Amino acid sequence: HLLSIMTQTNMQCNAITCSAAISTLAEVLEWERALQLLSSVVQSTVESSTVTFNSTITACEKGCKWGKALELFSLMPHASIQPDEITLNTLIVACARCDELEMAVQLVSVMAQSRVEMDTVSFNATIGACRMFGEWEPR
């Protein structure tokens, strides 16, 4: 709906404006609408970006929809979008927040395999998840 309103009012609809709209939806916990907007963007002539996907993954994280966030992550290569450290950090946080410690730890391996550089957020999110579950020892 947002894309059609923007087109009707001659507003420029691009990855930046769509990412901003998705970020706003994330802030108000409207993850379903964020997914709908991303779907509209992908199906339209608007070029999506890593930021667009990251914004939608964040919306899913805030709604504790880690499975949807992982689905988006798996779709990124099909849309020729390269995940970055923000993508993976958000996924780690989503999994940890939603009590999915195993998946959070697996995502650290994904980061290493995909050559995405871990940063302070990556380590803090993973350590925080382990602390939440009392898991300090390797399995």
C-alpha positions in Angstrom: 0.0 0.0 0.0 2.8 2.4 0.9 4.5 1.9 -2.5 1.3 2.7 -4.3 0.7 5.9 -2.3 4.3 7.0 -2.9 3.9 6.4 -6.6 0.6 8.3 -6.8 2.1 11.3 -5.0 5.2 11.3 -7.2 7.4 10.6 -4.2 10.6 8.9 -5.0 10.4 5.3 -3.9 13.8 3.8 -3.5 15.8 1.5 -1.2 16.4 4.4 1.2 12.8 5.4 1.6 11.6 1.8 1.8 14.2 0.9 4.4 13.2 3.9 6.5 9.6 2.9 6.3 10.5 -0.7 7.3 12.7 0.6 10.2 9.7 2.6 11.4 7.5 -0.5 11.3 10.2 -2.3 13.3 10.2 0.4 16.0 6.4 0.0 16.5 6.6 -3.8 16.5 4.8 -4.2 13.2 6.9 -7.1 11.9 4.1 -8.5 9.7 3.7 -5.1 7.9 7.5 -4.9 7.5 7.5 -8.3 5.8 4.7 -7.2 3.5 6.5 -4.0 2.6 9.7 -5.9 1.8 7.7 -8.4 -0.3 6.3 -5.4 -2.2 9.8 -3.9 -2.7 11.2 -7.2 -4.0 8.3 -7.7 -6.4 8.5 -4.1 -7.7 11.1 -2.2 -9.7 12.5 -0.7 -6.5 16.0 -2.0 -5.9 16.3 -3.6 -2.5 19.5 -3.5 -0.5 21.2 -5.1 2.5 19.8 -2.2 4.6 16.3 -3.1 3.4 16.7 -6.7 4.4 18.4 -5.8 7.7 15.6 -3.4 8.6 13.1 -6.2 8.0 15.2 -8.8 9.9 15.3 -6.2 12.8 11.5 -6.0 12.7 11.3 -9.8 13.0 13.9 -9.7 15.8 11.8 -7.2 17.8 8.7 -9.4 17.3 10.6 -12.5 18.4 10.1 -14.0 15.0 13.5 -15.6 14.7 12.3 -18.1 12.1 11.1 -15.4 9.8 14.4 -13.6 10.3 16.3 -16.7 9.2 14.0 -17.1 6.2 14.9 -13.6 5.1 18.5 -14.3 5.6 18.2 -17.4 3.3 16.5 -15.3 0.7 19.2 -12.6 0.5 21.5 -14.5 -2.0 18.5 -15.1 -4.3 17.9 -11.4 -4.4 21.6 -10.8 -5.0 21.9 -9.2 -1.6 25.1 -9.7 0.4 24.6 -10.2 4.2 26.9 -8.2 6.4 27.9 -8.1 10.1 24.7 -6.2 10.9 22.6 -9.0 9.3 24.3 -11.7 11.3 24.4 -9.7 14.5 20.7 -9.1 14.3 20.1 -12.8 13.7 22.2 -13.7 16.7 20.3 -11.3 18.9 16.9 -12.5 17.5 17.8 -16.2 18.2 19.1 -15.4 21.7 16.1 -13.2 22.6 13.8 -15.9 21.5 15.5 -18.7 23.5 17.2 -20.3 20.5 20.7 -20.6 21.9 21.8 -23.4 19.5 20.9 -21.3 16.5 22.6 -18.2 17.9 25.8 -20.2 18.3 25.5 -21.7 14.8 25.3 -18.2 13.3 28.7 -17.5 14.7 30.0 -20.3 12.5 28.1 -18.9 9.6 29.9 -15.6 10.1 33.2 -17.3 10.1 32.4 -19.3 6.9 30.9 -16.4 5.1 34.0 -14.2 5.9 31.7 -11.7 7.6 33.9 -10.1 10.3 32.7 -10.5 13.8 32.7 -7.3 15.9 32.0 -6.3 19.5 28.2 -6.7 19.0 28.7 -10.2 17.6 30.7 -11.3 20.6 28.5 -9.5 23.2 25.3 -11.0 21.7 26.8 -14.5 21.7 28.2 -14.2 25.2 25.0 -12.7 26.4 23.0 -15.6 24.9 25.3 -18.2 26.5 25.1 -16.4 29.9 21.2 -16.4 29.7 21.2 -20.1 29.3 24.1 -20.8 31.6 26.1 -22.4 28.8 29.8 -21.7 29.2 31.3 -24.9 28.1 31.7 -26.1 24.5 29.5 -29.0 23.6 
